[in-house]
Amino acid sequence: MTAFLARLAGTGSDLIRPRGGPRPGEAVRSGPGRPLGQWGFAAIAVTSLGGPLALAALYAPDIAGGAASSAGLAMVIAAVAFGIPLWIWLDYARGGPGAPPLGPGGLYSFTEAAAGRRVALVQGGLWVISYTLYLMYTTAQIVYDTLPDVLPGERRYQSLLEIVIPVALAGVMIAGRRAALAVIAVVAGGQLALAGVLAGLTTANLGTPASSFGASAPAGSLATASGETALLFICGSLPFFLGGEASGGPRGAFPVVRRGLAGACLVTVAVIIAAVAPLAAVSAFTHADIPGMAVAQAFAGRGLAVTIGIGVAVSVGGVMLVEYLALSRLVTAMTAWPLRRVLAGIGVIIVAFAPVVLISPDEIYDDLLTPSLSALWLSQLIVFAVYPRFAARYGRKAVPAWVLAVAGTAFAIYGLWVTIHTSHS
């Protein structure tokens, strides 16, 4: 176990910028003392994508139920649609001759390279607002929405959990990156295992009809299911904020980032398709509070059902940990404040806000959700819109860059529209 955790955290000397400046594609080391290894980055990437168990067991089945007869096709289209923003982020991160290397600012650094610091500050400021709010209200989702469906007796401890979870998150983060990576690795591995079990249950007991991958559902329902599922992957941009800490080598840090994200996306998409394609055809499951838990209850018993339900809650908490990591790196990049001070400051904010949530958890969650998601989509919109400027500066072909930028901008506008439309429905 010790050797495994050491591999996750990476090995090597303290992180310093080599003399003569970084090589193209090499990370600017600005994080904690050791480089982030391939497995550590992959664990962060897996956890950031929803994570996989929450998507497969809770979110995607609910959305796919609207196009039940074509659920498999909807999941495939969603993965292809998400490939557009992923391609843009990866091209930013790839850099090239004259392009700035990977650093701690993630999307903020990408925007700065394309359009300058002023635009980047707007983009970064929106991102900070979005994820700070997310960290403040998401505990209420876990405590008051998800866990009561798993453990009805949990209601007696909701006030305590609303305080304990933010304290635990802050404690893990302030303890250092090694501690955070250890927790993230356990969360990533556990939810992949459970998502695999869920996929096996649905495939073995419900089958995967070939018709699920055909366009038999109404076109509008299929488009909605595909588009809204694609939006669920948006937190896949979080690992880029750790790109500046990835281990380098002769080819720089970018291969670590590319392999980690590509592997995480492939695994996540595979388990979602395997679980959701057969599950979505059974309305009794898609209409359940936690569809994956209902499947486990029907075919494997209460024990596994509760395990998957708790895993869904932990999956959401894992995304919060990665968001905390990313937010701390972004604030450090924007302000040059010491990382430990930033980590402590974020912890103070989320812990201090926890008692406020107790006043009216549902109302506070609803009030903060829309501005948080709106700020997120606006920040992503800026990243996609300025991409052609980055392409022009650093030798990319103009036509593909504009096509990607238009598609990425449309993706962000759709996310913003869904956010606003849902808030008024």
C-alpha positions in Angstrom: 0.0 0.0 0.0 2.8 2.4 0.9 4.5 1.8 -2.5 1.2 2.3 -4.3 0.5 5.6 -2.6 4.1 6.7 -3.3 3.5 5.9 -7.0 0.2 7.9 -6.9 2.0 10.9 -5.4 4.9 10.6 -7.8 8.6 10.5 -7.0 11.5 12.7 -7.7 13.1 15.9 -6.5 11.5 19.1 -5.4 9.5 20.9 -8.1 11.6 23.7 -9.6 11.7 25.3 -12.9 14.8 24.0 -14.8 17.5 26.5 -15.8 16.9 28.2 -19.0 13.1 27.9 -18.7 10.8 25.0 -19.4 10.8 23.0 -22.6 7.7 23.1 -24.8 4.9 21.1 -23.3 6.7 20.7 -20.0 4.8 21.7 -16.9 5.6 24.8 -14.9 6.1 23.3 -11.4 4.2 25.4 -9.0 2.5 22.9 -6.7 3.6 20.9 -3.8 7.0 19.4 -3.6 6.8 16.3 -5.9 5.5 15.8 -9.4 2.2 14.2 -9.9 2.5 10.7 -11.4 0.5 9.1 -14.1 -1.7 7.0 -11.7 -2.3 10.0 -9.5 -3.4 12.1 -12.4 -5.6 9.3 -13.8 -7.3 8.9 -10.4 -8.1 12.7 -10.4 -9.4 12.4 -14.0 -11.7 9.5 -13.2 -13.1 11.2 -10.1 -13.7 14.5 -11.9 -15.9 12.9 -14.6 -19.1 13.0 -12.6 -17.7 10.5 -11.1 -18.5 7.4 -13.1 -20.7 5.8 -10.4 -22.9 8.8 -9.9 -23.3 9.1 -13.7 -24.1 5.4 -14.3 -26.3 4.9 -11.3 -28.1 8.2 -10.8 -27.8 11.0 -13.4 -27.5 9.3 -16.8 -30.4 6.8 -16.4 -32.8 9.5 -15.4 -31.9 11.6 -18.4 -31.8 8.6 -20.8 -35.3 7.6 -19.7 -36.7 10.3 -22.0 -35.3 8.4 -25.0 -35.5 4.9 -23.5 -35.7 3.0 -26.8 -32.5 4.6 -28.0 -30.6 5.0 -24.7 -27.5 3.3 -26.0 -27.3 5.6 -29.0 -28.0 8.7 -26.8 -25.0 7.7 -24.6 -22.7 7.3 -27.6 -23.8 10.6 -29.1 -23.2 12.3 -25.7 -19.6 10.9 -25.6 -18.9 12.2 -29.1 -20.4 15.6 -28.3 -18.2 15.9 -25.2 -15.2 15.1 -27.4 -15.5 18.7 -28.8 -14.7 20.6 -25.5 -12.2 17.8 -24.6 -10.4 18.3 -27.9 -10.1 22.0 -27.3 -8.8 21.7 -23.8 -6.2 19.1 -24.8 -5.0 21.3 -27.7 -4.6 24.2 -25.3 -2.6 21.9 -23.0 -0.5 20.5 -25.8 1.1 23.9 -26.4 3.8 23.8 -29.0 6.7 26.0 -30.1 6.3 29.4 -28.5 3.2 28.4 -26.5 3.3 28.6 -22.7 3.8 25.3 -20.9 1.3 23.7 -18.7 0.9 25.6 -15.4 -1.4 25.8 -12.4 -4.0 28.0 -13.9 -5.8 25.4 -16.1 -8.5 27.0 -18.2 -7.4 30.5 -16.9 -3.9 29.9 -18.3 -5.4 28.7 -21.6 -7.5 31.9 -21.8 -4.5 34.1 -20.9 -2.4 32.5 -23.7 -5.2 33.2 -26.2 -6.6 36.6 -25.3 -4.4 38.2 -22.6 -4.7 38.6 -18.8 -7.7 40.9 -18.7 -10.0 38.4 -20.4 -8.4 35.6 -18.4 -9.2 37.3 -15.2 -12.9 37.5 -16.2 -12.9 33.8 -17.1 -11.1 32.8 -14.0 -13.3 35.0 -11.8 -16.4 33.3 -13.2 -14.9 29.9 -12.6 -14.0 30.8 -9.0 -17.5 32.0 -8.3 -19.0 28.8 -9.8 -16.9 26.3 -7.9 -16.9 28.2 -4.7 -20.6 28.2 -4.7 -20.6 24.5 -5.7 -18.5 23.6 -2.7 -20.8 25.6 -0.5 -24.1 23.9 -1.5 -23.3 20.4 -2.7 -23.1 19.0 0.8 -26.8 19.7 1.1 -27.4 17.6 -2.0 -25.5 14.6 -0.4 -27.1 15.0 3.0 -30.7 16.0 2.2 -31.3 14.5 -1.2 -29.1 11.4 -1.8 -28.4 9.7 1.5 -32.1 9.7 2.7 -32.9 7.4 -0.2 -30.1 5.1 0.8 -30.3 5.1 4.6 -33.7 6.5 5.9 -32.3 6.6 9.4 -29.7 9.1 8.2 -32.3 11.9 8.7 -31.5 11.9 12.4 -27.9 12.9 11.7 -28.4 15.4 8.9 -27.5 18.5 10.8 -24.3 16.8 12.1 -23.4 15.5 8.6 -23.9 19.0 7.1 -21.1 20.2 9.4 -18.9 17.1 9.4 -18.5 16.7 5.6 -17.1 20.2 4.9 -14.8 19.8 7.9 -13.6 16.5 6.6 -13.0 17.9 3.1 -11.1 20.8 4.4 -9.1 18.5 6.7 -8.1 16.2 3.9 -7.0 19.1 1.7 -5.1 21.0 4.3 -3.3 17.7 5.2 -1.6 18.0 1.9 -1.7 16.6 -1.7 -0.5 13.2 -0.7 -3.4 12.7 1.7 -5.9 14.1 -0.9 -4.5 11.8 -3.6 -4.8 8.8 -1.3 -8.5 9.6 -0.7 -9.2 10.4 -4.4 -7.5 7.1 -5.4 -9.7 5.1 -3.1 -12.8 7.0 -4.3 -11.9 6.5 -8.0 -11.1 2.8 -7.6 -14.1 2.0 -5.5 -16.6 3.7 -7.8 -15.1 2.1 -10.9 -15.5 -1.3 -9.3 -19.1 -0.6 -8.3 -20.0 0.9 -11.7 -18.6 -2.2 -13.3 -20.7 -4.4 -11.0 -23.8 -2.3 -11.9 -23.0 -2.6 -15.6 -22.7 -6.4 -15.2 -26.0 -6.6 -13.3 -27.9 -4.7 -15.9 -26.3 -6.5 -18.9 -26.8 -10.0 -17.4 -30.3 -9.5 -16.1 -31.8 -7.1 -18.6 -29.8 -7.6 -21.7 -28.7 -5.0 -24.1 -31.0 -4.9 -27.1 -29.4 -3.9 -30.4 -32.4 -1.5 -30.9 -31.0 0.6 -28.1 -28.3 1.8 -30.5 -30.8 2.7 -33.2 -32.7 5.9 -33.7 -36.1 4.6 -32.8 -36.8 7.3 -30.1 -38.4 10.6 -31.2 -35.7 12.9 -32.6 -36.3 15.6 -30.0 -36.1 13.2 -27.1 -32.9 11.6 -28.5 -31.3 15.0 -29.0 -32.3 16.1 -25.4 -31.0 12.9 -23.8 -27.8 13.1 -25.7 -27.1 16.8 -25.1 -28.0 16.8 -21.4 -25.9 13.7 -20.8 -22.9 15.3 -22.6 -23.2 18.3 -20.2 -22.6 15.9 -17.3 -19.0 15.5 -18.3 -18.1 19.1 -18.0 -16.1 18.7 -14.8 -13.6 16.8 -17.0 -11.8 20.2 -17.3 -10.8 20.0 -13.6 -7.6 17.9 -14.0 -6.0 20.6 -16.2 -5.6 22.7 -13.1 -3.2 20.0 -11.9 -1.3 19.8 -15.2 1.4 22.1 -13.8 2.2 19.4 -11.2 2.3 16.4 -13.6 5.6 14.5 -13.9 7.5 15.4 -17.0 10.3 13.4 -18.6 11.7 13.8 -22.1 8.3 14.5 -23.7 7.0 16.8 -21.0 3.9 16.7 -18.9 1.3 16.6 -21.7 1.4 12.8 -22.3 0.5 12.3 -18.6 -2.5 14.6 -19.0 -3.6 13.1 -22.3 -3.3 9.5 -21.2 -5.0 10.2 -17.9 -8.0 12.0 -19.4 -8.3 9.7 -22.4 -8.3 6.6 -20.2 -10.7 8.1 -17.7 -13.2 9.1 -20.4 -13.1 5.7 -22.2 -13.7 3.8 -18.9 -16.4 6.2 -17.8 -18.2 6.1 -21.2 -17.9 2.3 -21.3 -19.5 1.7 -17.9 -22.3 4.3 -18.5 -23.2 2.7 -21.8 -23.1 -0.8 -20.4 -25.3 0.2 -17.4 -27.7 2.6 -18.9 -28.5 1.1 -22.3 -30.4 -1.9 -20.8 -31.6 -0.1 -17.7 -33.2 2.8 -19.5 -35.7 0.5 -21.1 -37.3 -0.4 -17.7 -39.3 2.6 -16.5 -39.6 1.2 -13.0 -35.8 1.6 -12.7 -35.4 5.0 -14.4 -38.2 6.5 -12.3 -36.6 5.3 -9.0 -34.8 7.8 -6.8 -31.5 6.1 -7.5 -31.9 3.9 -10.6 -28.7 2.0 -10.0 -29.6 1.2 -6.5 -33.0 -0.1 -7.6 -31.3 -2.5 -10.1 -29.0 -3.8 -7.4 -32.0 -4.3 -5.0 -33.9 -6.2 -7.6 -31.1 -8.6 -8.7 -28.6 -8.7 -5.9 -30.3 -7.7 -2.7 -30.3 -4.9 -0.1 -26.6 -5.1 0.8 -25.3 -4.3 -2.7 -28.1 -1.7 -3.2 -27.0 0.2 -0.1 -23.4 -0.1 -1.1 -24.1 1.4 -4.5 -26.2 4.2 -2.9 -23.5 5.1 -0.5 -21.0 4.9 -3.4 -23.1 7.5 -5.3 -22.9 9.9 -2.4 -19.1 9.3 -2.0 -18.8 9.8 -5.8 -20.3 13.3 -5.5 -18.0 14.0 -2.5 -15.0 12.9 -4.6 -15.9 15.5 -7.3 -15.9 18.1 -4.5 -12.4 17.1 -3.5 -11.1 17.5 -7.0 -12.9 20.8 -7.3 -11.2 21.9 -4.1 -7.8 21.0 -5.5 -8.5 22.8 -8.8 -9.9 25.9 -7.1 -6.8 26.2 -4.9 -4.5 26.0 -7.8 -6.5 28.5 -9.8 -6.6 31.1 -7.0 -2.8 30.6 -6.5 -2.2 31.2 -10.2 -4.4 34.3 -10.3 -3.1 35.9 -7.1 0.3 34.4 -6.3 -0.9 33.8 -2.8 0.8 30.8 -1.0 -1.0 27.5 -1.7 -1.4 26.6 2.0 -3.0 29.9 2.7 -5.4 29.4 -0.2 -6.3 25.9 0.9 -7.0 27.1 4.5 -9.0 30.0 3.1 -11.3 27.8 1.0 -11.7 25.5 4.0 -12.8 28.4 6.2 -15.4 29.5 3.6 -17.1 26.1 3.2 -16.9 25.2 6.9 -18.3 28.6 8.0 -21.1 28.4 5.4 -22.2 24.9 6.6 -24.3 26.2 9.6 -26.0 28.7 7.3 -27.2 25.8 5.1 -29.0 24.3 8.1 -31.4 27.3 8.1 -33.1 26.1 4.9 -31.1 23.4 3.0 -33.5 23.1 0.1 -34.0 26.8 -0.5 -30.3 27.6 -0.2 -29.4 24.8 -2.6 -32.0 26.0 -5.2 -30.9 29.6 -4.8 -27.2 28.9 -5.4 -27.4 26.2 -8.0 -28.5 28.4 -11.0 -25.9 31.2 -10.5 -23.2 28.5 -9.9 -23.9 26.7 -13.1 -24.5 29.9 -15.1 -21.0 31.1 -14.1 -19.6 27.8 -15.0 -21.0 27.8 -18.5 -20.0 31.5 -19.1 -16.5 30.7 -18.0 -16.3 27.8 -20.4 -17.9 29.9 -23.2 -15.0 32.3 -22.9 -12.4 29.5 -23.2 -14.1 28.1 -26.4 -14.7 31.5 -27.9 -11.0 32.7 -27.7 -9.6 29.4 -29.0 -9.2 30.6 -32.6 -6.9 33.3 -31.2 -4.8 30.7 -29.5 -4.7 28.6 -32.7 -3.6 31.6 -34.8 -0.8 32.5 -32.4 0.6 29.0 -32.1 0.4 27.6 -35.6 -2.9 25.7 -35.7 -4.9 25.5 -38.8 -7.6 28.2 -38.9 -10.5 26.3 -40.3 -10.5 23.3 -37.9 -9.9 25.8 -35.0 -13.0 27.9 -36.0 -15.1 24.8 -36.4 -14.1 23.5 -33.0 -14.6 27.0 -31.5 -18.1 27.3 -32.9 -19.1 23.8 -31.8 -17.6 24.4 -28.3 -19.3 27.7 -28.0 -22.6 26.1 -29.0 -22.0 23.5 -26.3 -21.5 26.1 -23.6 -24.5 28.1 -24.8 -26.6 25.0 -24.7 -25.4 24.3 -21.1 -26.4 27.8 -20.1 -29.8 27.5 -21.8 -30.5 24.2 -20.0 -29.5 25.8 -16.7 -31.8 28.8 -17.1 -34.6 26.8 -18.6 -34.5 24.3 -15.8 -34.5 27.0 -13.1 -37.7 28.4 -14.5 -39.5 25.1 -14.9 
